Amino acid sequence: MKIEISKTQYKTLVKALFLANWVVNCHETDEPDDEFERLEQYILSQGKFFDLKNVELDEEDGRYYHDREFEQKTLKLLDEFMEETFWVELIDRLTERDFFNTLGEREIRKMSSADRITKYHEFAKPYEAEFAEHGLD
């Protein structure tokens, strides 16, 4: 199968693979997930056809590496995602804790889906307001 993509699409794919590989392997201490690494390396090897800059082949290990500018710019996207996700996750975990501790699982199971969602959001609102105004302080 052959897939044709534009230079712009290729550059977006390179960013997406970099981010995916980073997410999957950033905490991996033993062995990285080779599937993501191999795919990213293959796509980078095709860069000559797309006028890809900011990537160099290391002759010693035969791997392609992004330059620092690309990594910083691309990881900024991940930082923005993680910043937003942090607040959503924090609110969700605190809300879930209070929701279950206050009402109990048995009472929650008796609620309709609509009532459960409404009640859940009532527990979330104070956290949303607090963090919006004061952050972690």
C-alpha positions in Angstrom: 0.0 0.0 0.0 1.2 3.5 -0.8 0.1 6.6 1.0 0.7 10.0 -0.5 0.9 13.0 1.8 1.9 16.6 1.4 5.0 18.2 3.0 2.7 19.8 5.5 1.0 16.5 6.4 4.4 14.8 6.6 5.7 17.5 9.1 2.5 17.1 11.2 3.0 13.3 11.1 6.6 13.8 12.3 5.3 15.9 15.3 2.5 13.4 16.1 4.9 10.5 16.1 7.5 12.3 18.2 4.7 13.1 20.8 3.3 9.6 20.7 6.7 8.0 21.1 7.6 10.4 23.9 4.3 9.7 25.8 4.7 6.0 25.4 8.4 5.8 26.3 9.2 8.8 28.5 8.8 6.8 31.7 10.0 3.5 30.4 13.1 2.6 32.3 13.8 -0.9 31.0 13.1 -1.2 27.3 11.2 1.4 25.2 8.2 0.4 23.2 10.0 -0.6 20.0 6.9 -0.4 17.9 6.6 3.4 18.3 10.4 3.9 18.0 10.7 1.9 14.8 7.7 3.7 13.1 9.1 7.1 14.1 12.6 6.2 12.8 11.1 4.9 9.5 9.1 8.1 8.9 12.1 10.2 9.8 14.2 8.2 7.3 11.8 9.5 4.5 12.5 13.1 5.4 14.8 13.7 2.4 11.7 13.4 0.2 9.9 16.1 2.2 12.7 18.6 2.7 12.7 17.8 6.5 14.9 20.1 8.5 15.7 19.8 12.2 16.6 16.1 12.0 20.0 14.5 11.7 21.2 11.0 11.2 23.7 9.8 13.8 26.2 7.7 11.8 27.3 5.8 14.9 24.0 4.4 15.9 22.1 4.8 12.7 19.2 6.7 14.4 17.6 9.9 13.5 17.4 12.7 16.1 15.4 15.9 16.2 17.3 19.0 17.0 16.7 20.9 20.3 14.5 23.6 18.7 12.1 21.0 17.3 11.9 19.1 20.6 11.3 22.3 22.7 8.6 23.6 20.3 6.9 20.2 20.1 7.1 19.4 23.8 5.5 22.8 24.4 2.3 21.3 22.9 2.6 18.4 25.4 3.2 20.8 28.3 0.0 22.8 27.4 -2.0 19.5 27.3 -0.5 18.3 30.6 -1.3 21.7 32.3 -4.9 21.5 31.3 -5.2 17.8 32.1 -3.7 18.3 35.5 -6.6 20.6 36.6 -9.3 18.4 35.0 -7.8 15.3 36.6 -7.4 17.0 40.0 -11.0 18.2 40.0 -12.3 14.9 38.8 -10.5 12.8 41.4 -11.5 15.1 44.3 -15.0 15.2 43.1 -15.2 11.4 42.7 -13.8 10.9 46.2 -16.3 13.3 47.8 -19.2 12.1 45.7 -18.7 8.5 46.7 -17.7 9.2 50.3 -20.7 11.5 50.9 -23.5 9.6 49.0 -22.2 6.0 49.0 -22.2 3.6 46.1 -25.6 2.1 47.0 -27.3 5.6 46.8 -25.5 6.5 43.6 -26.6 3.3 41.9 -30.2 4.2 42.6 -29.9 7.5 40.7 -30.8 7.9 37.1 -27.9 8.8 34.8 -29.1 12.4 34.5 -29.4 12.8 38.3 -26.0 11.2 38.8 -24.4 13.6 36.4 -26.2 16.6 37.9 -25.2 15.6 41.5 -21.6 14.9 40.4 -21.3 18.4 38.9 -22.6 19.9 42.2 -19.6 18.3 43.9 -17.2 19.5 41.2 -18.4 23.2 41.2 -16.6 24.3 44.4 -13.3 22.8 43.3 -13.6 24.4 39.8 -14.3 27.8 41.4 -11.5 27.4 44.0 -8.8 26.4 41.5 -9.9 29.0 39.0 -9.5 31.7 41.6 -6.6 30.5 43.6 -4.8 27.6 41.8 -3.2 25.3 44.2 -2.9 28.0 46.9 
